Amino acid sequence: MPLYMYQASYSAEAIKTLVNNPQDRSGAAKAAIEANGGTMVGAWMAFGQDDIVVIADMPDDESMAGVAFAVTAAGAITGGRTTKLLEMSTAVAGMEKAKTVLETYKAPS
């Protein structure tokens, strides 16, 4: 199954709630992922642009999109974004295919 990285920030209201009632939200993330047939690899709080980073192993793009839409629709998340992660072997295969593309594609000059 493909791996996805989901990064997001909590709304100001959600942060206020978490400060007033500290809690580990990874269980909620795990339940959301499992509801669409996936497995949570891990969840972390983060410094910087994002407050939370989650890695999920999902059946397909639609399943991950469903999780991302649902979590955002619940109202605690802002600015969520999903990145599909590639196995190194897939990336190398893409690099090989790039050779063929470069035979026809030329940068502007």
Order of alpha helices (4+ residues) and beta strands (2+ residues): beta-alpha-alpha-beta-beta-alpha-beta-alpha
